[in-house]
């Protein structure tokens, strides 16, 4: 009897995974593709200082779109030197 339960639960898992993949692939939950847009220029500011509470000054490179619109932010912190490209 135990063996039968294991087989049916693994079958259920397969069906569940298949359903999740199908839903995400077909966009049935209302996800819409972003409309095509013109390329946006990027403004790069190098070595922008920021003073921490303990008085240490950290320097960052800021990459932002040249646009008055609002955009989401991606903040990346790394223990490596900011000039190391493989850390990105």
N, C-alpha and C positions, 0 to 999 in steps of 0.2 A: 504494500500500500504506500509506503514511503517513496518508493521509486516512482510511482505514478504521479505523486505530488510534485516531485522535483522536475519531472518532464513537463508537466502542465505549467508550472511557474516559469520555467525557462522559455516555454512557448509564449507565455504572456509577456515576458520581458522583450522577446523579439518583436511581437506585435506592437508593444508600446514604443520601442525605439523606431520601428518602421513608421508608425503614425507621426512621431515627432519630426522625423526627417521629411516626411511627405508634407506636413503642415508648413515647415520652414521653407521648403523648396517651392511650394505653390503660392506662398504669401497669403494663405487663407486668413491669417490673423489681422489683415489690413495694412501690412507693411507696404509702403509704396517706394518705388525707385525715385531717387532724387532727379529732378529735372536737369537736363544738361545746362551748364552755365559757361560763361566766358572764363578763361583763365584769369586768376587774380594775381596781381603783383605782390611780391613778398618784400617787406622791409626788414633788414637785419641790423640790429644794434649790438655791437660787440662790447664786452667788458662793462656792462651796466652794474654799478656798485649797489650793494645792499648791506647795511650795517645790522648785525644781529644784536640781541639783548646783551650779550656778554662783551660787545665791543669789537668783535671780529668782523672784518669787511669781506664779504663774498662777492665774486664777480660772475655775471651770467651773460650768455648770449641770448638775445630775445629775437625770435622770428615771429613776425605778425603780418597779417594781410594789410595791404594798403587800401583800406576801405573803411567808411564810416559805420558799416554794419557791425553787429555783434557776432562773435564767433566763440565756440567752445575753447577751453584752454587745455593744453596738455603740458603738465609739469613733469619734467624728468630730473631726478636727482641721481647723482652718481658719485661714488667715492674717488673716481678717477679724474684726471685733469680734463677740463672741458674741451681741450683740443684733440683728445683721443677719439677718432671717428669710429673705431670698432666697438666702443662702449655704447653707442647709440643703437 
